[in-house]
């Protein structure tokens, strides 16, 4: 029998991007209850950009995240209730408020080369006996050796595991294996993986991560998430069943959550179109997609051209406000006849 794989559902966090942060209390209650009953290990809820992400820069939430967290805490009986926190967006005070409202697990996320900015937040979480994860984003932008260096900062802080995120959906399976295998070999804590499907590799990359020792894998129902979405939870549960891995997740129950609860909420199908493919191909942060589409409409541009320029500039999460600047610059070049194929 293969080892246990822990499934972390981020439908109501990463999936928040795909529904423009419009989750209601009723929707959260139904999804959380269904996922808890299905056997998911951690159910993550917050704005798509983490605690306190609701803003003009990242997009306003329809319902305050603390209201949603409280709603979920009333129905979750078995799973850990989790949240994401990005230092610089969320603060320790936001972490404390989430904890007071029922969050027992937090994943503290930084750019792949900036783990040190999370030290005080991780320590604050551990002081409250929270299940705490160090979460490195945009891992295609650093070598495996650099990622190991950053992961050791998290390890020294006492995290329960280190999570690597392919935030742009840019990595190929061999590149995932290279990163996960080094961390699994050199760290004393477990390793996890968070995939995006912008190049159609979310499930393949998640399997690659497991094959190299990853114990925690992020999923979302229907693949709901930024860009072309995440590793599709109900599909991945079926794949792991066929591979013989133990997850503790009831396949038919998570299928019901995806089909009967999440599917009707979706504003559009999670497909790989030209724009989302460009995210993965040029290595752009997945949550930039809707911002780029809005900027393209505003300045009469092709969103693909904006995404390519963002990739050329190697822009990362937290620079959403620069998307309009890039679009404006491209529009001026277009007017001057300087835009070329």
C-alpha positions as a Markdown table, in Angstrom:
| # | Residue | x | y | z |
|---|---|---|---|---|
| 1 | Unk | 0.0 | 0.0 | 0.0 |
| 2 | Unk | 1.3 | 3.5 | -0.9 |
| 3 | Unk | 1.7 | 6.1 | 1.7 |
| 4 | Unk | -1.0 | 8.6 | 2.8 |
| 5 | Unk | -1.4 | 11.7 | 0.7 |
| 6 | Unk | -3.1 | 14.7 | 2.4 |
| 7 | Unk | -5.4 | 16.7 | 0.2 |
| 8 | Unk | -5.7 | 20.4 | 1.0 |
| 9 | Unk | -8.8 | 22.0 | -0.6 |
| 10 | Unk | -8.4 | 25.7 | -1.7 |
| 11 | Unk | -11.7 | 26.0 | -3.6 |
| 12 | Unk | -12.8 | 28.9 | -1.4 |
| 13 | Unk | -9.4 | 30.6 | -1.5 |
| 14 | Unk | -7.7 | 30.2 | -4.9 |
| 15 | Unk | -11.1 | 29.6 | -6.4 |
| 16 | Unk | -12.1 | 33.0 | -5.1 |
| 17 | Unk | -10.1 | 34.5 | -8.0 |
| 18 | Unk | -12.3 | 32.7 | -10.5 |
| 19 | Unk | -15.6 | 34.0 | -9.1 |
| 20 | Unk | -14.3 | 37.6 | -8.5 |
| 21 | Unk | -14.2 | 37.0 | -4.7 |
| 22 | Unk | -18.0 | 36.7 | -4.7 |
| 23 | Unk | -18.6 | 33.7 | -2.4 |
| 24 | Unk | -21.6 | 34.1 | -0.1 |
| 25 | Unk | -22.1 | 32.7 | 3.4 |
| 26 | Unk | -24.6 | 30.1 | 2.1 |
| 27 | Unk | -22.2 | 28.9 | -0.6 |
| 28 | Unk | -19.3 | 28.6 | 1.9 |
| 29 | Unk | -21.4 | 26.7 | 4.4 |
| 30 | Unk | -22.5 | 24.2 | 1.7 |
| 31 | Unk | -19.0 | 23.7 | 0.3 |
| 32 | Unk | -17.3 | 23.5 | 3.6 |
| 33 | Unk | -19.8 | 21.0 | 5.0 |
| 34 | Unk | -19.5 | 18.9 | 1.9 |
| 35 | Unk | -15.8 | 18.9 | 1.9 |
| 36 | Unk | -15.6 | 18.1 | 5.6 |
| 37 | Unk | -17.9 | 15.1 | 5.1 |
| 38 | Unk | -15.9 | 14.0 | 2.1 |
| 39 | Unk | -12.8 | 13.7 | 4.2 |
| 40 | Unk | -10.5 | 16.6 | 3.0 |
| 41 | Unk | -7.7 | 17.3 | 5.5 |
| 42 | Unk | -7.6 | 21.1 | 5.4 |
| 43 | Unk | -10.3 | 23.5 | 4.0 |
| 44 | Unk | -8.8 | 26.8 | 3.2 |
| 45 | Unk | -10.9 | 30.0 | 3.1 |
| 46 | Unk | -9.8 | 33.6 | 2.6 |
| 47 | Unk | -9.7 | 36.2 | -0.1 |
| 48 | Unk | -7.8 | 34.8 | -3.1 |
| 49 | Unk | -4.8 | 36.9 | -2.1 |
| 50 | Unk | -5.0 | 35.8 | 1.5 |
| 51 | Unk | -6.2 | 37.4 | 4.7 |
| 52 | Unk | -7.0 | 41.1 | 4.2 |
| 53 | Unk | -6.7 | 40.8 | 0.4 |
| 54 | Unk | -10.0 | 42.5 | -0.2 |
| 55 | Unk | -8.9 | 45.9 | -1.7 |
| 56 | Unk | -8.9 | 48.0 | -4.8 |
| 57 | Unk | -5.5 | 46.5 | -5.8 |
| 58 | Unk | -6.6 | 42.8 | -5.5 |
| 59 | Unk | -10.3 | 43.1 | -5.9 |
| 60 | Unk | -13.0 | 43.6 | -3.2 |
| 61 | Unk | -14.8 | 40.6 | -1.6 |
| 62 | Unk | -18.6 | 40.3 | -1.8 |
| 63 | Unk | -18.7 | 39.1 | 1.8 |
| 64 | Unk | -16.0 | 39.8 | 4.4 |
| 65 | Unk | -13.7 | 36.8 | 4.8 |
| 66 | Unk | -14.1 | 36.7 | 8.6 |
| 67 | Unk | -17.9 | 36.2 | 8.0 |
| 68 | Unk | -17.1 | 33.4 | 5.7 |
| 69 | Unk | -14.6 | 31.8 | 8.1 |
| 70 | Unk | -17.1 | 32.0 | 10.9 |
| 71 | Unk | -19.8 | 30.4 | 8.7 |
| 72 | Unk | -17.4 | 27.5 | 7.8 |
| 73 | Unk | -16.3 | 27.0 | 11.4 |
| 74 | Unk | -19.9 | 26.2 | 12.4 |
| 75 | Unk | -20.2 | 23.3 | 10.0 |
| 76 | Unk | -16.6 | 21.8 | 9.9 |
| 77 | Unk | -16.5 | 19.0 | 12.4 |
| 78 | Unk | -13.4 | 17.0 | 11.4 |
| 79 | Unk | -11.1 | 18.9 | 9.0 |
| 80 | Unk | -8.8 | 21.8 | 9.9 |
| 81 | Unk | -10.1 | 25.2 | 8.9 |
| 82 | Unk | -7.3 | 27.0 | 7.1 |
| 83 | Unk | -6.4 | 30.4 | 5.7 |
| 84 | Unk | -3.6 | 31.9 | 3.5 |
| 85 | Unk | -1.6 | 34.9 | 4.7 |
| 86 | Unk | 0.8 | 36.9 | 2.6 |
| 87 | Unk | 3.0 | 39.2 | 4.7 |
| 88 | Unk | 2.6 | 42.7 | 3.5 |
| 89 | Unk | -1.1 | 42.1 | 2.7 |
| 90 | Unk | -2.2 | 40.3 | 5.8 |
| 91 | Unk | -0.8 | 41.1 | 9.3 |
| 92 | Unk | -0.4 | 39.3 | 12.5 |
| 93 | Unk | -3.5 | 41.1 | 13.7 |
| 94 | Unk | -5.4 | 39.5 | 10.8 |
| 95 | Unk | -4.0 | 36.2 | 11.7 |
| 96 | Unk | -5.2 | 36.6 | 15.3 |
| 97 | Unk | -8.7 | 37.6 | 14.1 |
| 98 | Unk | -8.8 | 34.5 | 11.9 |
| 99 | Unk | -7.7 | 32.3 | 14.8 |
| 100 | Unk | -10.3 | 33.8 | 17.0 |
| 101 | Unk | -13.0 | 33.0 | 14.4 |
| 102 | Unk | -12.0 | 29.3 | 14.1 |
| 103 | Unk | -8.9 | 29.0 | 11.8 |
| 104 | Unk | -6.6 | 26.4 | 13.1 |
| 105 | Unk | -4.2 | 26.1 | 10.1 |
| 106 | Unk | -2.4 | 28.9 | 8.3 |
| 107 | Unk | -0.2 | 28.9 | 5.3 |
| 108 | Unk | 2.2 | 31.9 | 5.2 |
| 109 | Unk | 3.1 | 32.6 | 1.6 |
| 110 | Unk | 6.0 | 34.6 | 0.2 |
| 111 | Unk | 7.7 | 35.0 | -3.2 |
| 112 | Unk | 10.1 | 32.2 | -3.7 |
| 113 | Unk | 13.2 | 34.3 | -2.7 |
| 114 | Unk | 11.6 | 36.1 | 0.3 |
| 115 | Unk | 10.9 | 33.5 | 3.0 |
| 116 | Unk | 12.5 | 35.7 | 5.6 |
| 117 | Unk | 9.6 | 38.2 | 5.6 |
| 118 | Unk | 7.4 | 35.4 | 7.0 |
| 119 | Unk | 9.4 | 34.6 | 10.1 |
| 120 | Unk | 7.4 | 36.7 | 12.6 |
| 121 | Unk | 4.1 | 35.5 | 11.1 |
| 122 | Unk | 5.0 | 31.9 | 11.4 |
| 123 | Unk | 6.2 | 32.3 | 15.0 |
| 124 | Unk | 2.9 | 34.1 | 15.9 |
| 125 | Unk | 1.0 | 31.1 | 14.4 |
| 126 | Unk | 3.1 | 28.6 | 16.2 |
| 127 | Unk | 2.6 | 30.4 | 19.5 |
| 128 | Unk | -1.1 | 29.7 | 19.1 |
| 129 | Unk | -0.5 | 26.1 | 18.3 |
| 130 | Unk | -1.7 | 26.5 | 14.8 |
| 131 | Unk | -0.9 | 24.0 | 12.1 |
| 132 | Unk | 1.6 | 26.2 | 10.2 |
| 133 | Unk | 2.9 | 26.0 | 6.6 |
| 134 | Unk | 5.7 | 27.9 | 4.8 |
| 135 | Unk | 4.4 | 28.5 | 1.3 |
| 136 | Unk | 6.8 | 29.5 | -1.5 |
| 137 | Unk | 5.2 | 31.0 | -4.6 |
| 138 | Unk | 6.4 | 31.3 | -8.2 |
| 139 | Unk | 8.9 | 28.5 | -7.8 |
| 140 | Unk | 9.7 | 28.4 | -11.5 |
| 141 | Unk | 11.7 | 31.6 | -10.9 |
| 142 | Unk | 14.4 | 30.0 | -8.7 |
| 143 | Unk | 16.8 | 27.1 | -8.9 |
| 144 | Unk | 16.2 | 24.0 | -6.7 |
| 145 | Unk | 19.2 | 25.0 | -4.6 |
| 146 | Unk | 17.8 | 28.5 | -4.0 |
| 147 | Unk | 14.4 | 27.0 | -3.1 |
| 148 | Unk | 16.1 | 24.7 | -0.6 |
| 149 | Unk | 17.8 | 27.7 | 1.0 |
| 150 | Unk | 14.5 | 29.5 | 1.4 |
| 151 | Unk | 12.7 | 26.4 | 2.6 |
| 152 | Unk | 15.3 | 26.0 | 5.4 |
| 153 | Unk | 14.2 | 29.4 | 6.7 |
| 154 | Unk | 10.7 | 28.0 | 7.1 |
| 155 | Unk | 12.1 | 24.8 | 8.6 |
| 156 | Unk | 14.1 | 26.7 | 11.2 |
| 157 | Unk | 10.9 | 28.5 | 12.2 |
| 158 | Unk | 9.2 | 25.2 | 13.0 |
| 159 | Unk | 6.7 | 24.9 | 10.2 |
| 160 | Unk | 4.7 | 21.7 | 9.9 |
| 161 | Unk | 5.5 | 21.4 | 6.2 |
| 162 | Unk | 6.9 | 23.4 | 3.3 |
| 163 | Unk | 4.7 | 24.0 | 0.3 |
| 164 | Unk | 6.0 | 24.8 | -3.2 |
| 165 | Unk | 3.6 | 26.6 | -5.6 |
| 166 | Unk | 3.8 | 26.6 | -9.3 |
| 167 | Unk | 1.9 | 29.9 | -9.2 |
| 168 | Unk | 2.2 | 30.5 | -13.0 |
| 169 | Unk | 1.5 | 26.9 | -14.1 |
| 170 | Unk | 4.8 | 27.1 | -15.9 |
| 171 | Unk | 6.7 | 24.0 | -14.6 |
| 172 | Unk | 7.1 | 20.8 | -16.4 |
| 173 | Unk | 6.9 | 17.4 | -14.5 |
| 174 | Unk | 10.7 | 16.9 | -14.5 |
| 175 | Unk | 11.2 | 20.4 | -13.1 |
| 176 | Unk | 8.7 | 19.7 | -10.4 |
| 177 | Unk | 10.5 | 16.4 | -9.6 |
| 178 | Unk | 13.9 | 18.2 | -9.4 |
| 179 | Unk | 12.5 | 20.7 | -6.8 |
| 180 | Unk | 10.5 | 18.3 | -4.7 |
| 181 | Unk | 13.1 | 15.6 | -4.6 |
| 182 | Unk | 15.8 | 18.0 | -3.3 |
| 183 | Unk | 13.6 | 19.3 | -0.5 |
| 184 | Unk | 12.3 | 15.9 | 0.4 |
| 185 | Unk | 15.9 | 14.7 | 0.7 |
| 186 | Unk | 17.3 | 17.6 | 2.6 |
| 187 | Unk | 14.5 | 18.9 | 4.9 |
| 188 | Unk | 13.4 | 17.3 | 8.1 |
| 189 | Unk | 9.7 | 18.4 | 7.5 |
| 190 | Unk | 7.3 | 17.1 | 4.8 |
| 191 | Unk | 6.9 | 18.8 | 1.5 |
| 192 | Unk | 3.7 | 19.9 | -0.4 |
| 193 | Unk | 2.8 | 21.1 | -3.8 |
| 194 | Unk | 0.3 | 23.6 | -5.3 |
| 195 | Unk | -0.3 | 23.4 | -9.1 |
| 196 | Unk | -2.0 | 25.6 | -11.7 |
| 197 | Unk | -3.3 | 24.2 | -14.9 |
| 198 | Unk | -2.3 | 26.9 | -17.4 |
| 199 | Unk | -0.4 | 24.4 | -19.5 |
| 200 | Unk | -2.6 | 21.5 | -18.7 |
| 201 | Unk | -0.2 | 19.9 | -16.3 |
| 202 | Unk | -1.7 | 20.4 | -12.9 |
| 203 | Unk | -2.5 | 16.7 | -12.3 |
| 204 | Unk | 0.7 | 15.4 | -14.0 |
| 205 | Unk | 2.8 | 17.8 | -12.0 |
| 206 | Unk | 1.0 | 16.9 | -8.7 |
| 207 | Unk | 1.6 | 13.2 | -9.4 |
| 208 | Unk | 5.3 | 14.0 | -10.2 |
| 209 | Unk | 5.5 | 15.8 | -6.8 |
| 210 | Unk | 4.0 | 12.7 | -5.0 |
| 211 | Unk | 6.5 | 10.4 | -6.8 |
| 212 | Unk | 9.3 | 12.4 | -5.4 |
| 213 | Unk | 7.9 | 12.3 | -1.8 |
| 214 | Unk | 5.4 | 15.2 | -1.5 |
| 215 | Unk | 2.8 | 14.4 | 1.2 |
| 216 | Unk | 0.5 | 17.4 | 0.8 |
| 217 | Unk | -1.2 | 18.3 | -2.5 |
| 218 | Unk | -3.6 | 21.3 | -3.1 |
| 219 | Unk | -6.8 | 20.7 | -5.0 |
| 220 | Unk | -9.9 | 22.6 | -5.9 |
| 221 | Unk | -13.4 | 21.3 | -6.9 |
| 222 | Unk | -13.8 | 21.6 | -10.6 |
| 223 | Unk | -10.3 | 23.0 | -10.7 |
| 224 | Unk | -11.7 | 26.4 | -9.7 |
| 225 | Unk | -8.8 | 28.8 | -9.4 |
| 226 | Unk | -6.8 | 31.6 | -10.9 |
| 227 | Unk | -5.8 | 31.3 | -14.5 |
| 228 | Unk | -6.9 | 28.0 | -15.9 |
| 229 | Unk | -7.4 | 26.8 | -12.4 |
| 230 | Unk | -5.8 | 24.3 | -10.1 |
| 231 | Unk | -5.4 | 20.6 | -9.7 |
| 232 | Unk | -9.0 | 19.4 | -10.1 |
| 233 | Unk | -9.9 | 17.7 | -6.8 |
| 234 | Unk | -12.5 | 15.2 | -7.7 |
| 235 | Unk | -10.4 | 14.0 | -10.7 |
| 236 | Unk | -7.2 | 13.9 | -8.7 |
| 237 | Unk | -8.9 | 11.8 | -6.0 |
| 238 | Unk | -10.0 | 9.3 | -8.6 |
| 239 | Unk | -6.4 | 9.2 | -10.1 |
| 240 | Unk | -4.9 | 8.6 | -6.6 |
| 241 | Unk | -7.4 | 5.8 | -6.0 |
| 242 | Unk | -6.3 | 4.1 | -9.2 |
| 243 | Unk | -2.7 | 4.6 | -8.2 |
| 244 | Unk | -3.3 | 3.0 | -4.8 |
| 245 | Unk | -2.7 | 6.0 | -2.6 |
| 246 | Unk | -4.6 | 6.5 | 0.6 |
| 247 | Unk | -6.2 | 9.9 | 0.9 |
| 248 | Unk | -9.1 | 9.4 | 3.3 |
| 249 | Unk | -11.3 | 11.2 | 0.8 |
| 250 | Unk | -14.6 | 9.6 | -0.3 |
| 251 | Unk | -14.5 | 9.9 | -4.1 |
| 252 | Unk | -18.3 | 10.0 | -4.6 |
| 253 | Unk | -18.9 | 12.6 | -1.9 |
| 254 | Unk | -16.3 | 15.0 | -3.3 |
| 255 | Unk | -17.8 | 14.4 | -6.8 |
| 256 | Unk | -21.2 | 15.5 | -5.4 |
| 257 | Unk | -19.6 | 18.7 | -3.9 |
| 258 | Unk | -18.0 | 19.5 | -7.3 |
| 259 | Unk | -21.1 | 18.8 | -9.4 |
| 260 | Unk | -24.0 | 19.8 | -7.2 |
| 261 | Unk | -22.5 | 22.8 | -5.2 |
| 262 | Unk | -19.5 | 24.2 | -6.9 |
| 263 | Unk | -20.4 | 23.8 | -10.6 |
| 264 | Unk | -23.5 | 26.0 | -10.3 |
| 265 | Unk | -21.5 | 28.8 | -8.7 |
| 266 | Unk | -18.9 | 29.0 | -11.5 |
| 267 | Unk | -19.0 | 32.1 | -13.6 |
| 268 | Unk | -17.4 | 30.3 | -16.6 |
| 269 | Unk | -15.8 | 26.9 | -17.2 |
| 270 | Unk | -12.2 | 26.4 | -16.1 |
| 271 | Unk | -10.6 | 25.9 | -19.6 |
| 272 | Unk | -7.2 | 26.5 | -21.1 |
| 273 | Unk | -7.7 | 29.3 | -23.5 |
| 274 | Unk | -5.1 | 31.5 | -25.2 |
| 275 | Unk | -4.8 | 33.9 | -22.3 |
| 276 | Unk | -4.4 | 31.3 | -19.6 |
| 277 | Unk | -2.0 | 29.4 | -21.7 |
| 278 | Unk | 0.1 | 32.5 | -22.0 |
| 279 | Unk | 0.3 | 32.7 | -18.2 |
| 280 | Unk | 1.9 | 29.4 | -18.1 |
| 281 | Unk | 4.0 | 29.7 | -21.2 |
| 282 | Unk | 5.7 | 33.0 | -20.2 |
| 283 | Unk | 5.6 | 32.4 | -16.4 |
| 284 | Unk | 3.1 | 35.0 | -15.2 |
| 285 | Unk | 1.3 | 34.9 | -11.8 |
| 286 | Unk | -2.0 | 33.2 | -12.4 |
| 287 | Unk | -4.2 | 35.7 | -10.6 |
| 288 | Unk | -3.0 | 38.4 | -13.1 |
| 289 | Unk | -5.4 | 36.9 | -15.7 |
| 290 | Unk | -8.6 | 38.8 | -14.8 |
| 291 | Unk | -6.7 | 42.0 | -14.2 |
| 292 | Unk | -5.0 | 41.7 | -17.6 |
| 293 | Unk | -8.4 | 41.0 | -19.3 |
| 294 | Unk | -9.9 | 44.1 | -17.7 |
| 295 | Unk | -6.9 | 46.3 | -18.7 |
| 296 | Unk | -7.1 | 44.9 | -22.2 |
| 297 | Unk | -10.7 | 45.9 | -22.5 |
| 298 | Unk | -10.0 | 49.3 | -21.1 |
| 299 | Unk | -7.1 | 50.1 | -23.5 |
| 300 | Unk | -8.4 | 48.1 | -26.6 |
| 301 | Unk | -5.6 | 45.6 | -26.4 |
| 302 | Unk | -5.1 | 41.9 | -26.7 |
| 303 | Unk | -4.7 | 40.5 | -23.2 |
| 304 | Unk | -2.1 | 38.1 | -24.6 |
| 305 | Unk | 0.2 | 41.0 | -25.4 |
| 306 | Unk | -0.1 | 42.4 | -21.8 |
| 307 | Unk | 0.7 | 39.0 | -20.3 |
| 308 | Unk | 3.7 | 38.5 | -22.6 |
| 309 | Unk | 5.0 | 41.9 | -21.5 |
| 310 | Unk | 4.4 | 41.1 | -17.8 |
| 311 | Unk | 6.4 | 37.9 | -18.3 |
| 312 | Unk | 9.2 | 39.8 | -20.0 |
| 313 | Unk | 9.4 | 42.0 | -17.0 |
| 314 | Unk | 9.3 | 39.0 | -14.6 |
| 315 | Unk | 6.5 | 40.7 | -12.5 |
| 316 | Unk | 5.3 | 38.8 | -9.5 |
| 317 | Unk | 2.4 | 38.6 | -7.1 |
| 318 | Unk | 1.8 | 41.9 | -5.4 |
| 319 | Unk | 2.4 | 44.0 | -8.5 |
| 320 | Unk | -1.2 | 43.9 | -9.8 |
| 321 | Unk | -1.3 | 47.7 | -9.8 |
| 322 | Unk | 1.4 | 47.7 | -12.5 |
| 323 | Unk | -0.8 | 45.8 | -14.9 |
| 324 | Unk | -2.6 | 49.0 | -15.8 |
| 325 | Unk | 0.7 | 50.8 | -16.3 |
| 326 | Unk | 1.9 | 48.1 | -18.7 |
| 327 | Unk | -1.4 | 48.2 | -20.6 |
| 328 | Unk | -1.2 | 52.0 | -20.9 |
| 329 | Unk | 2.4 | 51.8 | -22.2 |
| 330 | Unk | 1.4 | 49.2 | -24.8 |
| 331 | Unk | -1.6 | 51.3 | -25.8 |
| 332 | Unk | 0.6 | 54.3 | -26.4 |
| 333 | Unk | 3.0 | 52.2 | -28.5 |
| 334 | Unk | 0.0 | 50.9 | -30.5 |
| 335 | Unk | -1.2 | 54.4 | -31.2 |
| 336 | Unk | 2.3 | 55.4 | -32.3 |
| 337 | Unk | 2.4 | 52.4 | -34.6 |
| 338 | Unk | 5.2 | 50.8 | -32.7 |
| 339 | Unk | 3.5 | 47.5 | -31.7 |
| 340 | Unk | 4.8 | 44.7 | -33.7 |
| 341 | Unk | 4.1 | 41.0 | -33.8 |
